[in-house]
């Protein structure tokens, strides 16, 4: 019995083998599932990226259209003639008009800029006509005037009426110095409104006024625009 117990104690134990359970996936299955997940993620990312870019493009386009119709919409400035007066009226010599001296006229205008951008006035021209004949001595021109956004600027312009041209266009005026003369005054403003170098608008403003004056009291004419 003692020998038998010794032999039993000296006999080595059988090796243990771990058999995988049928309900647990093996390594190959895990790798396959991981690959499928990565492929799905890589396929979804470009779609999301394209969708984001498309949405952002639509949003930018919509914002641009709204701004172009509201804040960036350029309006035409407004020109108004506020006053016409003679600084130097016609001069008489022995009851007749002195043809060697011209009459000087002052024309006051108002320019209103309704835009959010600066209105750059390039030039302002003042003309006087009688029966479509220009009777000014040259053209009165004022250049380079910037009108800030939402502001109104007053300008004072002067020009000379050519006495010889006026007398030539009105027969009998030399003898009848008490006569009434109606002149047409035209003011032309050229300029440009520009915003952020994208929105630009060239502007030509024009207004006509009819000036009625009595030759022997030409310092106080009346006008209608």
Kinemage of the C-alpha trace (Angstrom):
@kinemage 1
@onewidth
@group {chain A} dominant
@subgroup {mainchain}
@vectorlist {calphas} color= white
{ca unk a 1} P 0.000 0.000 0.000
{ca unk a 2} L 2.904 2.351 0.781
{ca unk a 3} L 4.464 1.719 -2.642
{ca unk a 4} L 1.209 2.262 -4.384
{ca unk a 5} L 0.795 5.627 -2.675
{ca unk a 6} L 4.305 6.649 -3.689
{ca unk a 7} L 3.705 5.794 -7.310
{ca unk a 8} L 0.467 7.756 -7.310
{ca unk a 9} L 2.270 10.780 -5.947
{ca unk a 10} L 5.079 10.610 -8.516
{ca unk a 11} L 2.677 10.311 -11.510
{ca unk a 12} L 2.604 13.671 -13.447
{ca unk a 13} L -0.663 15.515 -13.941
{ca unk a 14} L -2.281 15.628 -17.368
{ca unk a 15} L -1.823 18.969 -19.275
{ca unk a 16} L -4.747 21.423 -19.316
{ca unk a 17} L -6.231 22.521 -22.618
{ca unk a 18} L -8.429 25.628 -22.803
{ca unk a 19} L -11.055 25.189 -25.398
{ca unk a 20} L -12.630 28.473 -26.597
{ca unk a 21} L -16.292 28.866 -25.919
{ca unk a 22} L -18.533 28.710 -28.877
{ca unk a 23} L -20.255 31.976 -27.905
{ca unk a 24} L -17.001 34.052 -28.000
{ca unk a 25} L -15.698 35.390 -31.375
{ca unk a 26} L -12.215 34.434 -32.400
{ca unk a 27} L -9.479 36.934 -33.404
{ca unk a 28} L -10.272 36.795 -37.104
{ca unk a 29} L -13.856 37.748 -36.480
{ca unk a 30} L -12.757 40.675 -34.312
{ca unk a 31} L -10.424 41.978 -37.023
{ca unk a 32} L -13.163 41.671 -39.626
{ca unk a 33} L -15.611 43.634 -37.517
{ca unk a 34} L -13.010 46.304 -36.796
{ca unk a 35} L -12.275 46.665 -40.519
{ca unk a 36} L -15.957 46.982 -41.329
{ca unk a 37} L -16.342 49.713 -38.689
{ca unk a 38} L -13.355 51.665 -40.053
{ca unk a 39} L -14.616 51.339 -43.646
{ca unk a 40} L -18.041 52.596 -42.588
{ca unk a 41} L -16.506 55.561 -40.756
{ca unk a 42} L -14.276 56.452 -43.725
{ca unk a 43} L -17.246 56.273 -46.075
{ca unk a 44} L -19.442 58.512 -43.918
{ca unk a 45} L -16.849 61.275 -43.362
{ca unk a 46} L -16.699 62.545 -46.998
{ca unk a 47} L -20.498 62.662 -47.137
{ca unk a 48} L -20.666 64.769 -43.979
{ca unk a 49} L -17.883 67.021 -45.252
{ca unk a 50} L -19.635 67.599 -48.597
{ca unk a 51} L -22.901 68.324 -46.824
{ca unk a 52} L -21.221 70.879 -44.558
{ca unk a 53} L -19.551 72.636 -47.491
{ca unk a 54} L -22.821 72.761 -49.437
{ca unk a 55} L -24.710 74.191 -46.455
{ca unk a 56} L -22.002 76.798 -45.844
{ca unk a 57} L -22.048 77.826 -49.526
{ca unk a 58} L -25.830 78.267 -49.499
{ca unk a 59} L -25.625 80.301 -46.287
{ca unk a 60} L -22.930 82.604 -47.696
{ca unk a 61} L -24.875 83.090 -50.951
{ca unk a 62} L -28.080 83.882 -49.064
{ca unk a 63} L -26.284 86.369 -46.808
{ca unk a 64} L -24.648 88.038 -49.818
{ca unk a 65} L -28.016 88.432 -51.582
{ca unk a 66} L -29.673 89.892 -48.487
{ca unk a 67} L -26.841 92.387 -47.940
{ca unk a 68} L -26.790 93.390 -51.610
{ca unk a 69} L -30.499 94.214 -51.416
{ca unk a 70} L -30.282 96.106 -48.126
{ca unk a 71} L -27.024 97.493 -46.723
{ca unk a 72} L -25.021 97.257 -49.950
{ca unk a 73} L -27.813 98.495 -52.220
{ca unk a 74} L -26.613 101.763 -53.739
{ca unk a 75} L -29.112 104.598 -54.029
{ca unk a 76} L -28.931 107.656 -56.250
{ca unk a 77} L -27.887 110.799 -54.349
{ca unk a 78} L -30.276 113.771 -54.406
{ca unk a 79} L -29.435 117.154 -55.928
{ca unk a 80} L -31.376 120.303 -54.970
{ca unk a 81} L -30.823 123.929 -55.994
{ca unk a 82} L -31.494 126.030 -52.890
{ca unk a 83} L -30.607 129.537 -54.031
{ca unk a 84} L -29.755 131.613 -57.117
{ca unk a 85} L -28.600 135.211 -56.709
{ca unk a 86} L -26.464 137.815 -58.439
{ca unk a 87} L -23.260 138.799 -56.704
{ca unk a 88} L -22.450 141.337 -59.411
{ca unk a 89} L -25.576 142.463 -61.301
{ca unk a 90} L -25.621 143.949 -64.762
{ca unk a 91} L -24.180 147.455 -65.008
{ca unk a 92} L -25.591 150.292 -67.097
{ca unk a 93} L -23.815 153.208 -68.729
{ca unk a 94} L -25.996 156.086 -69.864
{ca unk a 95} L -29.093 153.902 -69.585
{ca unk a 96} L -27.632 151.027 -71.579
{ca unk a 97} L -26.102 147.729 -70.513
{ca unk a 98} L -22.349 147.830 -70.097
{ca unk a 99} L -21.150 145.080 -72.416
{ca unk a 100} L -17.615 145.182 -71.052
{ca unk a 101} L -18.616 143.832 -67.646
{ca unk a 102} L -20.212 140.471 -67.043
{ca unk a 103} L -22.721 139.615 -64.323
{ca unk a 104} L -21.643 137.189 -61.601
{ca unk a 105} L -24.194 134.638 -60.384
{ca unk a 106} L -24.044 132.506 -57.221
{ca unk a 107} L -25.811 129.143 -57.241
{ca unk a 108} L -26.166 127.234 -53.994
{ca unk a 109} L -26.892 123.529 -54.185
{ca unk a 110} L -27.536 120.737 -51.707
{ca unk a 111} L -26.270 117.184 -52.213
{ca unk a 112} L -27.666 114.386 -50.047
{ca unk a 113} L -25.951 111.000 -49.934
{ca unk a 114} L -28.421 108.291 -48.744
{ca unk a 115} L -25.898 105.442 -49.020
{ca unk a 116} L -23.770 103.650 -46.448
{ca unk a 117} L -20.716 104.466 -48.585
{ca unk a 118} L -18.958 107.707 -49.485
{ca unk a 119} L -20.234 109.582 -52.543
{ca unk a 120} L -17.223 110.960 -54.397
{ca unk a 121} L -18.167 114.017 -56.442
{ca unk a 122} L -15.892 114.267 -59.444
{ca unk a 123} L -17.149 117.588 -60.814
{ca unk a 124} L -20.075 120.011 -60.662
{ca unk a 125} L -20.936 122.193 -63.664
{ca unk a 126} L -23.228 125.238 -63.750
{ca unk a 127} L -24.655 126.546 -67.038
{ca unk a 128} L -27.094 129.272 -68.022
{ca unk a 129} L -29.082 129.223 -71.257
{ca unk a 130} L -31.285 131.649 -73.135
{ca unk a 131} L -33.227 130.007 -75.975
{ca unk a 132} L -30.795 127.062 -75.863
{ca unk a 133} L -27.829 129.416 -76.268
{ca unk a 134} L -25.215 129.118 -73.547
{ca unk a 135} L -24.717 132.599 -72.137
{ca unk a 136} L -22.148 131.904 -69.430
{ca unk a 137} L -18.564 133.014 -69.688
{ca unk a 138} L -16.992 129.582 -69.565
{ca unk a 139} L -18.258 126.823 -67.268
{ca unk a 140} L -18.273 126.977 -63.499
{ca unk a 141} L -16.751 123.703 -62.327
{ca unk a 142} L -15.998 122.425 -58.867
{ca unk a 143} L -14.105 119.167 -58.414
{ca unk a 144} L -13.162 116.539 -55.823
{ca unk a 145} L -15.734 116.642 -53.067
{ca unk a 146} L -16.392 113.629 -50.855
{ca unk a 147} L -19.795 113.357 -49.186
{ca unk a 148} L -19.848 110.955 -46.192
{ca unk a 149} L -22.523 108.305 -45.773
{ca unk a 150} L -25.973 109.570 -44.791
{ca unk a 151} L -24.823 113.190 -44.956
{ca unk a 152} L -25.922 116.344 -46.771
{ca unk a 153} L -23.402 118.871 -48.076
{ca unk a 154} L -24.073 122.441 -49.222
{ca unk a 155} L -22.024 123.852 -52.105
{ca unk a 156} L -21.732 127.433 -53.320
{ca unk a 157} L -20.917 127.798 -57.005
{ca unk a 158} L -20.308 130.966 -59.000
{ca unk a 159} L -20.301 131.683 -62.706
{ca unk a 160} L -20.327 134.677 -65.007
{ca unk a 161} L -23.052 135.484 -67.518
{ca unk a 162} L -21.528 136.759 -70.747
{ca unk a 163} L -23.266 140.081 -71.292
{ca unk a 164} L -22.500 140.175 -75.009
{ca unk a 165} L -24.008 136.718 -75.589
{ca unk a 166} L -27.074 137.589 -73.537
{ca unk a 167} L -27.704 140.827 -75.419
{ca unk a 168} L -27.216 139.070 -78.742
{ca unk a 169} L -29.857 136.483 -77.790
{ca unk a 170} L -32.428 139.065 -76.627
{ca unk a 171} L -33.177 141.609 -79.367
{ca unk a 172} L -33.946 145.098 -78.031
{ca unk a 173} L -32.546 144.414 -74.576
{ca unk a 174} L -29.838 146.986 -75.103
{ca unk a 175} L -32.453 149.717 -75.454
{ca unk a 176} L -35.062 148.337 -73.022
{ca unk a 177} L -33.112 147.811 -69.851
{ca unk a 178} L -36.361 147.450 -67.905
{ca unk a 179} L -37.205 144.265 -69.759
{ca unk a 180} L -37.725 140.850 -68.154
{ca unk a 181} L -35.412 138.002 -69.104
{ca unk a 182} L -35.951 134.313 -68.373
{ca unk a 183} L -32.853 132.137 -68.258
{ca unk a 184} L -32.563 128.398 -67.850
{ca unk a 185} L -30.061 127.267 -65.260
{ca unk a 186} L -28.670 123.735 -65.389
{ca unk a 187} L -26.548 122.080 -62.712
{ca unk a 188} L -24.820 118.788 -63.544
{ca unk a 189} L -23.066 116.656 -60.926
{ca unk a 190} L -20.902 113.680 -61.873
{ca unk a 191} L -19.575 111.260 -59.307
{ca unk a 192} L -19.310 107.705 -58.096
{ca unk a 193} L -20.475 105.642 -55.141
{ca unk a 194} L -18.231 102.699 -54.300
{ca unk a 195} L -18.471 100.160 -51.476
{ca unk a 196} L -15.726 97.622 -50.593
{ca unk a 197} L -14.493 97.682 -54.212
{ca unk a 198} L -17.318 95.376 -55.292
{ca unk a 199} L -20.443 97.510 -55.420
{ca unk a 200} L -19.970 100.521 -57.700
{ca unk a 201} L -22.354 103.020 -59.193
{ca unk a 202} L -21.553 105.923 -61.497
{ca unk a 203} L -23.871 108.857 -60.931
{ca unk a 204} L -24.895 111.810 -63.103
{ca unk a 205} L -27.302 114.177 -61.380
{ca unk a 206} L -28.988 116.928 -63.349
{ca unk a 207} L -31.520 119.611 -62.483
{ca unk a 208} L -32.952 122.528 -64.455
{ca unk a 209} L -34.269 125.789 -63.026
{ca unk a 210} L -35.894 128.744 -64.751
{ca unk a 211} L -34.616 132.094 -63.533
{ca unk a 212} L -36.717 135.216 -64.078
{ca unk a 213} L -35.013 138.561 -63.607
{ca unk a 214} L -35.655 142.224 -64.305
{ca unk a 215} L -32.575 143.685 -65.881
{ca unk a 216} L -32.561 146.871 -63.779
{ca unk a 217} L -32.988 144.802 -60.605
{ca unk a 218} L -31.141 141.611 -61.468
{ca unk a 219} L -29.763 141.185 -57.940
{ca unk a 220} L -33.063 139.619 -56.814
{ca unk a 221} L -34.152 137.054 -59.405
{ca unk a 222} L -36.855 134.459 -58.851
{ca unk a 223} L -36.369 130.840 -59.836
{ca unk a 224} L -38.397 127.666 -60.205
{ca unk a 225} L -36.853 124.183 -60.428
